[in-house]
């Protein structure tokens, strides 16, 4: 299991568009902590899971 989610995965879990996730990052209003790695933006899995109240493995629900 990866330690991070992509913006696409976070959008799917949160029920919003990928555009909304990127826009919230751009305006520094993201409810999810994120890390920039070069041009990539990733979201620590533990933080996203905690914020969304997810406790179980999400490998079946989120395609990588």
ROBA-746910 format. One line per field, with one value per residue: chain; residue in three letters; x, z, y of N, C-alpha, C in turn; residue number from 1. Coordinates in steps of 0.1 Angstrom, whole numbers, plus 5000, padded with zeros to 4 digits. Atoms other than C-alpha are relative to their C-alpha. Layout:
REM residues N
kette = (A;...)
rest = (ALA;...)
n_X = (X;...)
n_Z = (Z;...)
n_Y = (Y;...)
ca_X = (X;...)
ca_Z = (Z;...)
ca_Y = (Y;...)
c_X = (X;...)
c_Z = (Z;...)
c_Y = (Y;...)
nr = (NUM;...)
//
This chain:
REM residues 64
kette = (A;A;A;A;A;A;A;A;A;A;A;A;A;A;A;A;A;A;A;A;A;A;A;A;A;A;A;A;A;A;A;A;A;A;A;A;A;A;A;A;A;A;A;A;A;A;A;A;A;A;A;A;A;A;A;A;A;A;A;A;A;A;A;A)
rest = (UNK;UNK;UNK;UNK;UNK;UNK;UNK;UNK;UNK;UNK;UNK;UNK;UNK;UNK;UNK;UNK;UNK;UNK;UNK;UNK;UNK;UNK;UNK;UNK;UNK;UNK;UNK;UNK;UNK;UNK;UNK;UNK;UNK;UNK;UNK;UNK;UNK;UNK;UNK;UNK;UNK;UNK;UNK;UNK;UNK;UNK;UNK;UNK;UNK;UNK;UNK;UNK;UNK;UNK;UNK;UNK;UNK;UNK;UNK;UNK;UNK;UNK;UNK;UNK)
n_X = (5008;4992;5002;5007;5011;4999;5011;5011;5005;5006;5013;5010;5004;5007;5012;4999;4993;4986;4998;5002;4989;4989;5003;4999;4985;4995;5004;4995;5012;5002;5002;4991;4986;4994;4986;4995;4988;4998;5013;5011;5006;5005;5007;4997;5011;5005;5008;5013;5009;5005;5009;5012;5005;4998;4992;4997;4992;5007;4994;5011;5008;4992;4991;4987)
n_Z = (5000;5001;4989;5005;5010;5010;5000;5005;4989;4989;5005;5001;4986;4995;5008;5007;5012;4999;5001;4986;4991;5005;4997;4986;4998;5006;4992;4986;4992;5000;4986;4998;5001;5012;5001;5014;5003;5013;5005;4995;4987;4993;4987;4991;4998;4986;4998;5007;4994;4987;5003;5006;4991;5006;4992;5006;5012;5012;5013;5009;5003;5007;5010;5001)
n_Y = (4988;4988;4991;4988;5000;4990;4991;5007;5009;4992;4995;5011;5004;4989;4997;4987;5001;4998;4986;4993;5003;4992;4986;4997;5000;4987;4989;5003;5003;5014;5005;5011;4996;5005;4999;4998;5007;4995;4995;5009;4997;5013;4998;5011;5008;5000;4988;5000;5010;4995;4989;5006;5010;5014;5008;5013;5000;4995;5004;5004;4988;4990;5005;4992)
ca_X = (5000;5014;5019;5003;4973;4973;4950;4928;4925;4917;4890;4874;4874;4861;4834;4847;4863;4900;4899;4885;4914;4940;4923;4922;4960;4966;4948;4963;4928;4931;4915;4940;4977;4998;5034;5050;5076;5089;5058;5038;5014;5007;4986;4998;4974;4972;4960;4934;4921;4918;4901;4876;4871;4884;4898;4899;4921;4911;4930;4897;4880;4908;4924;4961)
ca_Z = (5000;4990;5017;4996;4974;4941;4936;4915;4943;4969;4946;4941;4979;4987;4960;4943;4910;4904;4893;4928;4945;4923;4927;4965;4964;4941;4964;4996;5008;5006;5036;5030;5038;5007;4997;4965;4950;4920;4899;4916;4944;4968;4999;5028;5031;5069;5069;5042;5058;5092;5077;5058;5087;5067;5087;5064;5034;5003;4977;4963;4962;4948;4915;4912)
ca_Y = (5000;5034;5060;5087;5094;5113;5142;5120;5095;5121;5136;5102;5095;5130;5130;5161;5168;5166;5202;5212;5194;5211;5245;5242;5234;5264;5287;5272;5262;5225;5207;5179;5184;5179;5176;5190;5167;5185;5191;5163;5169;5140;5137;5116;5087;5088;5124;5120;5088;5105;5136;5114;5090;5060;5032;5002;4994;5013;4994;4980;5014;5035;5025;5035)
c_X = (5009;4997;4993;4989;5004;4988;4988;4994;4993;4986;4990;4995;4991;4987;5000;5008;5015;5004;4999;5012;5012;4998;5002;5015;5005;4997;5003;4988;4996;4997;5009;5015;5006;5015;5003;5013;5003;4987;4988;4995;4994;4995;5003;4987;4994;4992;4987;4991;4994;4990;4986;4994;5001;5010;5005;5009;4992;5005;4989;4992;5007;5010;5013;5004)
c_Z = (5000;5012;4997;4990;4990;5002;4994;5010;5011;4995;5000;5015;5006;4993;4994;4987;5002;4999;5014;5009;4996;5003;5015;5004;4995;5009;5015;5009;5001;5014;5003;4999;4988;5000;4985;4998;4985;4995;5005;5013;5005;5013;5009;5004;5014;5003;4993;5006;5013;4997;4995;5009;4994;5009;4993;4988;4989;4987;4991;4995;4991;4990;4999;4986)
c_Y = (5012;5009;5013;4997;5011;5009;4994;4991;5007;5006;4989;4997;5011;5003;5013;4998;5002;5014;5007;4997;5009;5015;5003;5000;5013;5012;4999;4998;4985;4995;4988;5005;4993;5003;5002;4992;5003;5006;4992;5006;4987;5004;4988;4992;5001;5012;5000;4990;5005;5011;4994;4990;4986;4992;4987;5003;5005;4995;4995;5012;5010;4993;5008;5001)
nr = (1;2;3;4;5;6;7;8;9;10;11;12;13;14;15;16;17;18;19;20;21;22;23;24;25;26;27;28;29;30;31;32;33;34;35;36;37;38;39;40;41;42;43;44;45;46;47;48;49;50;51;52;53;54;55;56;57;58;59;60;61;62;63;64)
//
